[in-house]
Amino acid sequence: MDLILCHTTADFDALGAAVGLTCLLPGSKIVLTGGAHPPVRDFLALHRDEYPLIERRSVNPQTIRSITVVDTQKRDRLGKAAEWLDLPSVKEIVVYDHHLGQEGDIPATQLHIASVGACTTLMVEQLQQQQISLTPSQATVMALGIHVDTGSLTYDLSTARDALALAWLMQQGASLPVISTYRDPGLSTQLQQLLTTALQELEYLCLRGYTLAWVTLKTEAFVPGLSGLASQIVELSEIDALLLVNEYPLGEDESRLTVIGRSQIPGVNLNLLFQPFGGGGHSQAASLNLRGVDTQATLEELLEGLKASIPHPLTARDLMSSPVRTILPETTIEEAQRILLRYGHSGLSVVDNQGQLVGIISRRDLDIAFHHGFSHAPVKGYMTINLKTITPDTTLPQIESLMVTYDIGRLPVLADGQLVGIVTRTDVLRELHQNSEEFQNLNPQNSAPSTQHSALNIASRLAPQLWQLLTKASQAAEKRGWHLYLVGGAVRDLLLAETADQLMIKDIDLVVDGFHKSADVGAGVELAKALQELYPAARLEIHGAFQTAALLWHKDAELDSLWVDIATARTEFYPYPAANPEVEASSIRQDLYRRDFTINALALRLTSPRSGELLDFFGGLLDLQAKEIRVLHANSFIEDPTRIYRGVRFAVRFGFDFEPRTEEYIRYAINSGVYDRTAQHNSRTPALQTRLKTELKHILEAPYWKSALQLLDNLQALQCIHHTLSLDAELLRQLWLLERCLHRFDPQLTLVHWQMRLEALIAHLKPKYREKVAKNLQLQEDSIHRLQNLAQAQAEVTELLPQLQCPSQIVQLLKKYDLPMLILIALQSPRSLRKQIWHYLTVLTHIQPILNGNDLKKLGYKPGPQYRQILDDILAATLDRVIINKAEAEEFLMTKYPK
């Protein structure tokens, strides 16, 4: 017998999952191990005969072959049926569940646990994969399971997978009227009476902006349906969290306690709170049952745990952009519009000469003034002066209330009368509605991510010595009142890590953000100096006018060769395409916005109180999950063409695809001709010169360089090197030959292979372009010289080499060229010439003259300038086989150079 066990007091999700399994396991039977929720009981009163249900007492334990448990991982939730798990005849025990973070004690041979809103969803997905159809009654009960456990897809733990499962069940004939009847059946008469009592006796506590409530209901016996009662209390009382306690007697001297928990507070996990008491459930809904305990003491302990788990609410300090772009009241409308365009803002704060806030002007105000011909008028005539302001400690709920009440799109943040930041409507909406489900999918061990920030346990993912370094850096930043973030590629790689091995990342970027407190543009340098005092083996480098710093370790015993960049949060502006950006102090949000792609615009906060929280303002987590490269804004590639090459590098390295719109932006930027125009009008275009060479180096020295070149060519992006360059069949052949040559003639890697590949690309251009491109990319002098003289050398070898018959003549011609030049010539030559060059490199260059300088001395020849000529003649005679041994060589010598 194959059994499917539902947990005691079965709900619709357990029943729906069990019914789905009977379709996957024909012949299996469902056992309700101990009662059911009232709506489930009422539903089965009419529909029991449509499903293969049997009672526990009718099971012969000796016939059980396999057991599948749904919607729980705990033995004690199976009642007396848990005894069957220990039967020697049971060879297979399978568990299906969707409650993450629980420590199960069922001895399962298979575990299927996933982050979905309903366990039934897992069955639906398997049914779809196996193309198994359902009857309407099966589809209905399974749809009920998903509806009830996800609140009809309104609970935070609901996922897209649940929605897709529901859609498929509707296609299978799920009955909407039946679902409507049992999804929310209302309260029984007894529960309605308890609701009245509960609302009268409810106790409240306000903490950190949230309202907690609790109530103890004493009854004469167990009351079914308390979970529905708890939901009604939360809805009617508009509270954020509830502990509903039901105490009833079991006998004369013992009582039983049932606790139902409900929470709508982001970051609070009732499942974790209830587990130490033997309970469990979801992060927002959990329950527990206890015997013989002190009701009041248990309630107080739960309340203390609940209060301790409530996160500190976000404040304006966490949300605001800082520093704030400000203008004076006398600034013209035209100049204000130019500033908005430069920084991408939707409004500007107006301050007087003393820095006091006097007004705000929005983009709409500026557009209207400009439309009516007042471009030269001062903004003071158009700005809003009746302002609502907040402080850095104003909480998110208070900010939201102000914006809704007064229909305000931006709130200035003032500290001691000074403008220190601004919170916009977009900031609030992002915090309230950004979905973090994708983070949970990437990190299934994290059972309760918050709505905007998700804690990543970087301590367990990084090598201990790296974590210790970051801890010391964060402590130094906190001491100075700053925030510190790990940003960019390191965060991406932590999220993409597939193994449990701790990572030793070689390149780390840190960003200091603290302008609303005390940080200035030198904060990165100050923090780097503080770290160097703790790590004296590190070399400190300070870069550029903006005062960024780097700490470098070289073959350190603990940190190996590590590079740590430390900068203050910045924003940037490109004065013209392909220029170096102009950078200014800004916030972490703006610092991330200036980066290339969403997957690199992620940050992990290292400082308290929310260390480990992930900042994802632009959907980078979704793109990591979808394996897509998405650019942050439409003009990104026009401003900086090296981003195209970085995008290609990431795409090939990680096996990602360009998001379609991003690929359109790439093709538009290349086809627009903007790079040629900017190069003609500006002497310095670093993104087409040194920075482009750096990206080419990263690509051409990587093991995936061939695939990267093919993708660059597909995007027509090789035109960034030169507008005529493409990866045609001839260039592909030459690159293949180049690899053969490098493998054969440079096994010790004495040549710079990535540079040889780049030279081969440039050599494929017409001779008149080669030197210019090499100089534009600022290659080394020997590379420039080679490419400059390649055409002449090629012509000389092409003309003379076929005419030469003697090996000595071939050596005399080719020895004037170094190995890199000969390789480039070979790539450009027909097969016959390549064979001669190959023979020269593999055979002729290894032939030595039969006699050497010591031999000449023994024969009585005085050392002098003639030695060189004598040895050259002996070598030529050896090559041409005029002489083949020492005796013939001495005879040749006496004849040509008599004493």
N, C-alpha and C positions, 0 to 999 in steps of 0.2 A: 504493500500500500504506500502510495506517495501522498504525503499530507502537506497542506499549506496552513500555517498557523497565523491567525490574527492576534494582536495583543488584547489583553483584557479591556473591557469597555471599548469595544471596537468602534472606530469612527468610519465615515464613508471612504476615507482615503485607504485605510487598511482593507476594507471590504472590496473597494474598486481594484486595488492592486492584486488582491487574492483572486478575484474573478478573471483579471487579465492573465494571471499565471495559469489558470486552468485551461486557457486557450493555448498557451505555450507548452503546457505539460498535460496532454490529453490523458484522462483517467484519474487525475489527481483529485483530492477531496479537500474542502475547506473546513477548518475547525475554528469556531469562535471560542476562544479559550476561557472566556468569563464575561458574559454580558455584552451590552452594546449601548451606544448613546441612544437616547430616546428617539431621535429622528430615524436612526438606523433600525432600531427595533420596530418602529411603526412601518418603515419601508419593507422590512422583511416579512412582516405580518401578511402583506399582500403578495410579495414577489419571491418568497423563499424557494418555491418549487422551481424557479427558473435558473437556479444556480446549484452546483453540486456541494451543498452544505450537509455536514453530518455533525451530530452531537459528540462531545468528548467521551461521554460514557459508552457510546456505541463503538469506540475504537478498540480493536484487539492489539495491544502494544507489540505482541510477538510478530505481527504481520507488517510492521512499519519498515519500509526500506529507505525512504528518504524523507527529510523534513525541510520545507522552505518557510522561512519566517519573514513576514513583511511588516514594515513600518516601525521596527524596533530592533535594538541590538542588546536588550537586557533580558536575562532569564526571568527576573521577577515580574516582568510584565506579561508572562505567558501562563501565570497561575500554576495549577497542578500539572498542566501539559508540559511544563519545563522538565519533568522527570523523564520524558521520552527522549530528550537530547542525550541522555547517558546510556541508552540501550545499546548493547553490543551489536544488535542486528541493523542499526541505523548506520549506513556507510557514507551517506552524503547529507550534509547540513548546509543550506544556502541561506544567506541573509540579504534582503533588499531593504535599503533604508535611505532616507534623505536628511537625516539629522546629523550634521557634521559636528565634529569635535567631541563626540561621545566615546567613552571607553567601554566597549561592549564586552560581555562575558559569556557570549554564546560560542561554543567551540565550532565555529564555521569552517567548512572546507572551501567555501567560496564566499566572497564578500562583494556586494555591488552597492556602493554608496556614492551618491552624486549630489551636487549642489543644485537641486531643483525644488520647486515649491511643493510638489506632491510626489509621493512614492509611486503613485499610479502612472505618472509620466514616464517612468523608467520602463514600465510594462508596455505602454503604448509604443515607445520607440522600438522595442524589440518586435512587437507585432508588425509594425510597419516594415522593418528590415526583412522579416520572414514572409511578408505579404499575406498575412492571415486576416481574413475578414471577420467581423463581429455580427452578432444579432443585435437588434435595437435594444433589447433588455441588457445585454452585456455592455454596450456602448453607453447606456444611460447611467448605470451604477458607476462606471469608470469616470464618466464626466462629472458625476456628483462628487466623487473623490477629489478631483482637481479643483472644482468650484469651491468646495467647503474649505479645503486646506490652503487655498491661495486667496480666499475672500473674493472669488470671481476675478482673480488676477490683480487685486488691489493691494495685497500685502507686499511688503518690501522684499520678501524672499521669493516672490514670483519671478519667473524667468521667461524668456522667449520660447524656451523648450516647452514650458507648460501651455503657452498659448497655441503653439503648433500642435501639441497633442490634443487640446480641446477642439481645434478646427477639424482634425482628422476624425475624432469621435463624432462630431456633428455630421460629417460625411457618411459615417457608418450608421447613422439613424438615431442618435441619442435624442431622447424626447425632452424638449424644452419645457413643456407643461409639468412633467414629473419632476424635473430638476428644480423648477420654480417652487413646487410644493414642498420639497424636502430640504432645499438648500437653506431656507430660513423659516422653520416651521412655527416660530413664535414660542412663547413661554407657556408652560402648563399653569394651571391654577395655583399649585403649590409654589412654583417658581415666581409667579407674579406677586404672591404674598411676600416671599423672601426678598423680592426686588424692592417692595415698599419699605420693608424693614431695613434693608441694606442702605437705601438712600437716606433714611433717617439717622442711621447710626454710623455712617461713613465718617472716618477721620482723615484729615488732610494735612499735608506738609508741603510747603513751597521751598524748593532747593535748586539753586543755579538756574533759575528761570523755568523750572519744570514743576508740575503739581503731582505729588504722589498721594495715593489714598489706600486705606486698608479697612477691612471690616471683618469681624468674626461673627458667624451665624451658627447658633446652636440648634440642632434638630434632633428628633427622636430616632432617626434612622438615616441611612444613606439616601441622598437626594440625587437622582440622575439629572443630567442636563445643566450642571453648574457652569460648564464652560460657556454655554449660551447666556446664562445669567451674568457672568463676568463681562462678556462682550457688551451686553445691554447697559450695565453700570458705567462702563467706560464711555459709551456713546452718549448716554444721558447726562453724565456728570462733566463731560469735557475735561477729563483728567488725562495725564500722560502715562501713568503707571498705576497698577492696582494689584494688591494682594488680597484675594478673597479666601477666607479661612472658614471651613465647615467642620464643626466638631459634633460628633454623635457617639453614643455608647455602643460598645460591642458586647458587653456583659455587665455584670454588677460592678466590677472594680476596674474595668478597662475601657478606654475610649479610643476612637479613631479620629485622625485628623486628615482632612483633604485640603490642599492649598492649590488654588488656581491663580496663576500669574499672567498678567497682560501688561505689555509695555509698548509705547510708541516713541521711546526716547532713543535716538541714534546712538549706537555704541554700547547700549545696555544689553547684556546677553542673559536672559532668564534661564536658558538651558544650563549655562555654566554656574549660575547662582544656585539652581536647584539640585545639581548633580551631587554635591557633598551630602545632601539629605536623602539620596537615593531616588530623586526624581529626574525629570528631564523634559525634553520637547524641543521647541524652536527658540530662537533668540528672543522673539516677541511674544511667544505663548508657550507656557510650560506648566507642569503640574507635579504634585508629589503626594504620596500617602504615607502616613506614619501611625504607629500604634504606641500607646502608653507613654506619651511625651507630654511635657508641660506646654500647653497651648500658648500662653503668653510669652514664655521664654523663647519658643520656636519662632513666633511671629516677630519678636524683637530682633532675634538673630538674623532673620530674613530681611527685615527692614534695614538693619545696619549694613548688610551686604549690598542691598539695593542702592542705598544712599552712597556707599563707597564707589559703586560702579558708574554712577552718573557722571558723565564727562563735564568738564568746565565748558560753558557755552562759548562759542566763537564770539569775539568782540571786534569792534572796528579796527583795532590794532592788527588783527589777523586778516581782515578783509581788504583794508585800504591800500591804494596805490600811493607810493611815496618815493621821492619827493614830488610835490605837485607843481605842474607847469602853471606859472602865474604870469599875468600881464598887468600893466598899469592902466588906470582909467583912460589915459590919453592915447593908448595904443589904437591905431586905426583899424577899421573893419577889415581892410585888405590884409594888413599885417597879421591880425588875429587868425584870418582864414589860412594864411600861409603856415602859421604855427600848428594849426589843427592838422593840415595836410602832412606836415613833417612828422608829427608824432602819432597820427592816427587817433586822436582823441575826439570825443563828441561834445566837449565843452571845455571852457577855461575858467579858472578862478581869477578874480580881479582883486588886487591888493593895492593899498596906498604906499606912499614912500616909506612908511614905518613898518611895512610888511603886514599890516592889519587887513583882514578880509573885508571887502566892501561890496562885493557882488559876484555873480556868476553869469557868464554868457554862454549860450548853447550854440551848436552848429546851426540849428534852425533859426535862432535870432540873427546870426551872421548872414545866413542865406537870404533872409527877408530884407535886411538892410542893404545887402549887395544888390539884390534884385531892383530895389527902388533907387539905385544910383548913389548910395551913401558910402561908397567904398573908402573914402578919405575921412569919414566922420569918426570921432572917437567912440570907443565901445561904451563909455559911461552913459551915453544916451540910450543904450539898448539893453544894458545888463539888468538882471534881476537883483533887487536889493533887499527884498524881504526874505531873509534866508533862515532856513532851519539848519542848525549845526548839531554835531554830536562830539563826544569826547573819545579818546582811544579806548576807554573801558565800556562804552555803550555796547550792549549785547546784540546779537543777531536778531532775536525776536523784537527788541525795541526798534532796531533799524528798520525791519520789515514793516512794523506798525506805522512808523513815521512816513515811509514811502507810500504806503497804501492810503493812509488818512489824508495826506496832503498832495498826493499824486506828484511826488518829487522823484526825479531821475538820478540825482546825485546829491550826496550829503557831505559837506566839508567837515573834516575832523580837526578840532581845535584843542590845543594843550597850552594852558596858561596864556590864552589869547592869541597864540601863534598857530598858523595853518601848518599842520604836519602831515596831512593826508586827505584822501577823498575816497568815499565809497559810492560806487555806482549801482544802478539797478541790475546791471549785468553781473556784478560781483555777488549780489544777493541771490539772484536766480541760479547762478552756477553752484553756490553752496547748497541751495535748497533742493535742486533737482538733478545734479550730476549723478549719473548712475555708476555705481562701483561694482556691479555684478560681474563685469568682465575681469576685475582684479581677483575676485573670489575664484573664478574659473581657472585663472592662471596659478592661483595659490590655494588649493583646496583645503590645506590645513588651517586656513584662517576662516573661522566659522562666522565671524560677525563684523564684516567691514562696515564702516560708517557710510553715510550717504555721499560724502565728498572726499574724505580722506580715508585711506585704508592702511592699516599698520603692517609694515613688512618687517619680519624679524631678521634684520640684517645681521644681528649678532650671530645667528646660527648659520648664515649663508656666507659670510666673509671669513677669511683666514683670521685666526685670533689676533695675530700681530697687527693686521690691518684694522680690525675692530678696535683694538686698543689705541691705535693712532687716531682714529676718528673720534673716539671717546674723549681723548685729551684735547683734540681740536674743538669739540663742542663745549667742553668745560671752559676752555679759554674764551670762547665766544660768549657764553652765558655770563661769565665774569664781567664782560664789557657791555652787557645788555644787548647783545646782538642775536639774530637768528643765524644758524648755519645750515646749509643744505648740500647734500651730495646730489650732483646734477649730471644730466647727459648720458653718455654711453655706459658708464658704470651702473647706473640705475637700470638701463635697458638690459644689460647683460645679467644683472641679478634676477630680473623678472623672467628672462628667457632661459635661465639655467635649468637644465633638465635632471641633473644628478644631485644627489645629496652631498656631494663633495663640497667642501668649503673653498670658495674662490679666492685666488690671489691675483687680484686685478692689478695690472701694471701701470695704468694711467688713470688718475683720479682727478676730477674737477670738483672743487668746493666753491660755493658762493656765499658771501656774507651779505645779509640783508638786515639793516638796522637803522635806517635813516630817521625813523620816528623816535629813536632814542638818542644814540650818540655816534653812530658810525659816520665816517666821511670817506672821501675817495681813497684814502690810504688805509682803509680797514683791512684789506687783503694783505697788504705788506706787514701791517702791525701783527696780524694773526700769524703770518708766516714766520716772523721773527720770534714770536713767543714759542712757536712749535720748534724752531731750530734750537732754542735753549734747552728743550727737552730731548732733542735728537741732534746732538752736535755733529754727528757723522754726515748729516745732510748738507748739501751745498745749496745756498740761497741765491736765486737769481731774481732780479727785479726788471720788469719789462714795461717799456712804453710810458707815454705821458699819463696814462690812466692809473699807473701804479698797481699793476697786477704782479703777482709774485709766484715763484715756483720753488719747490723743494725737491732736490734730486738725490737719490741714493744710488750708488754704483756697487753692485755685487756685495751688498750688505749681508751680514750673517743672517738677519731676520727678515729684512724687507727686500732683499735682492736688489734688482734695478727698478726702482719705483720712481714715478714722476707724479707729484701732487701740485696741481695748479690751484691757486687761491686768488679769487677776485671779489670785488664788491659788485653787488647787483647793478646791471647796466642796461641801458637801452641804446639803440644805434640808429644812425641815419646815413644813407648812402648819398653823397652829393651828386654822383652821376653813376650810371651802370658800370660795374666791374671795378669801381674804386675801392679803396680801403674805407670801411665805415667810420664815421665820426661817432664816438661813444660818449654817453653822459650817465651820471649816476641815476639809478632808478630802483624799482622794486623787483622782487623775485619773479613776479608775474611777467613784467616787461622783459626781464632777463631771459626767461624761457621763451617768450614770444619772438625774440630775435634769432632763435636757433633755426636749424634747417628743416627738420621734419618732426612730426608729432612724436614719433617713437624716441626721439632724442630730446624732447622738451618735457621730460619728466624729472621730478625732484623728490628727494627724500629728506625730510626734516630731521636733523640730528640733535637739535636742542630741545630741552623740556619747555612746556609740559607735555607736548605731543610728539615726542621723538619717535621716529619710525613712520610717521604719517607720509603718505604719498600725495604729491601735488600733480594733478593731471588736468590742466585747464583746457587742453585742446584735443582730447580724445585719443591720446597715445596708447592707452591700454587696449581700447577697442581695435586699434590698428595693429598692435602686436598680436592680438588674438586672431585677427583676420589675415595676418601676414601681408600687410600692405604698407607701402611707402607713401605717405601723404604729406604734402608741403603745407606750411602754415598759412601762407597768403599768396595771392595771385601774382604779385610782382617779384616774388622771391628769386626766381631764376634770372629775371632781367637785371636785378640788382647784383646778383652774385652767381655767375655761371659755374663756379666750382661746386655749387650745390648739386648740379646735374651729375657731376662725377662722383660726389659722395653718395648720392642716391643710388647710382648704379652699383657702387661698391657694396652698399648695404643690401641691395636687392639680391646680388649674386651671392654674397657671403651668407646671408640668412635664408636664401631661397624664397624671398618675398617678391611680390609684384607691385608695380606702380599702380596706385589708385588711378582710375581712368582720367579724372579731372587733372590730376597732377601731371600725367603724361601729356595731356593737352597743353598745359602751361609750358612744359619743356619744349614741345614742338613749336609752339607759338613764339617763344623767346628766340629759338634758333632761326626760324624762318623769317622773323621780323627784320633781321639784319642789324639789330641794335648793337651787337658786339663789334661789327666792322665800323659802324658809325662812331661809336665811342672811342675806338682805337684811333680813328682818324683825327678826332678833335681833342684827344687828351694824350699827353706823352706818357702818363703813368696809368696803367690799367692792371693793377696787381692780380686781380682775379683772372686775367688772361695771361699772366706772366708767372711770377714766382709762386703764387698760390695754386695756379693751375699745374705747375710742374710738381708741386708737393703732392697734389691729388694723383697725378700720373704716376709718381713714385709709389704711392700706397697701392695703386692698382697693379702696376707692372711688376712689383716684387711679391705680390700675393700669389698663392697657388692657383687661384681662380682667374688669372689675368686674361686668359683667352676668352672665357665666357663674358667677362666684363667688357672687353673690346667689342665683342659681337653685339652686346646690348647697346653700347655707346653708338656703334654704327647704325643699328636699327633705329635709334632715336635721332640719327644724323648729328650727334653731339661731337663727333670727331672734327666737325667744322670749327669748333672752338680753338683747335690747334691751328688749322688753316682751312679756309673755306673750300678748298679743292680736295681735302683728304677724305677718303672713304676706304672701307675694308673690302676691296674688290678681291677677285680670285687670285690675282697676281700677288697682292700684298699678303694674303693668307699663305700662299706658297712660300713667299720669302720668310715669313715668320716661322713657318715649319722648318725651313732650312736653317734658320738662325738657331733654333733650339738644338738641332743636330750638331751644328758647329760648336755651340757653347758646351754641349755635353762631351763632344769628342776632344776639343782643343783646350778647354778650361775646366778640367775636373776639380782643380783646387780652388776655383772661384777667385782667381786673381783679377778678373775683370768684374765690373759692376754690371750684372746681368740686366737689371731693370733699365739701366741707362742704355745698354746696347739695344734693348727692345725699342726704347724711345727713339734712338738714332735710326733704327730700321724704319720706323714710321715716318720720320722726317725725310729720310733718304728716298722714300717712295714719292715724294713731291718732285715737281720739276726743279732742276738745278738752280734756277733763279730765285726760288723761294727758300731754299734750305738754310742758308746762312741767316737770313732774316728771322725765320722761325726759331732757330737755335738760340740766337741772341735775345729774342723776345722772351723765350722761356728761361733765359739766363743760365744756360748750361755751362759746364766747365770749359775752360779754354781748349783743352785737347779735343773735346767733342765738337766744339764750334769749328776748330781748325780742320778736323776730319771731314765734316759735312761741307765746309767751304771748298775743300780740295778734292772731294769725292769725284765730281764730274771729270776733272782733268786726269785724275789717276785712273778712272774707269776707261777713259778714252785711250790712254797710253797702253794699259794692259790689253784692251780689246784689239788695238792695232798691232802691237808688237808680239804678244805672247804666241799667237798662232804661227808666227814666222820662225820661232826659235825651235831648233832641233836638239841642241845639246843641253843636258841638265845644268851645266855650269852657266849657260846663258839665262836659263829660266831663274836660277838662284840669283844671278846678278841683277835681273829685272825686279824680282819680287821682294828681295831682302830690304829694299829701301822703305817698304811699308810695314807698319806694325800690325799685330794680329787683328785688332778691331777694324782697321782699314781694309785688310785683306778679306775679312768676313763680309764687310759691306760690299766690297767689289764682287765677291762671289755671289752674293744675293742678287746682284743686278746683272749677272753675266749668264750667257747661254750655257747649256750643259757641258759642252766641250771645254770651255774655259774653266768652268767650275771643277771639272775632273783634274785639270792641270794644276789648279790652285790647291785642290785637296791633296794631290800627289806631293806637291811641294811641302805642304804643312805636315803630312803624315810620314813622308819618307825623306825627302831631300834635306829638310832642316835638321834631321838627326844624323846625317853623315858628317863625320869629322875628317880632317886631313890626316893622312897616314903618319906623317911626321909632325912633331910639335916643336916648341921652342927649345926644350931640353935636348931633343935630338939634333937640332941645328948646332947647339953649343958643342956637343960631343963630336960632330963632324968638322969642327973648327971654324964655323962661321961666327964672326964677332957680332954681338947684339947691336942693334941699331934700327933705324927707320926701315931698312930693307926687309927686316923680318916680316913685317905685315904683308908686303908684296909677295915674298917668297911663300909664306903660308897660304895666301890666297891662290897662288898659282898651283901649289900642291893640292889644295882643296878642289880646284877646278879640274885638275887632272884626275883626282880621285873620283869626282862626280861623273866625269866622262869616261871613266874606266880606262884611261890611258895608262894608269898605274893601278896595280891591284895588290901589291905587297910592299914591304919595306925595302927590299932590294931594288925593285923597280923604281921606287920613290927616290932612293939615293942616286941611282943612275940618272933619273930625270933631273935631279938637282945638280949633279956634276956637269950635265950637258948644258942646262940653261943658266946655271950660276956657277961657272968654274971659279976656283979659288985664285 
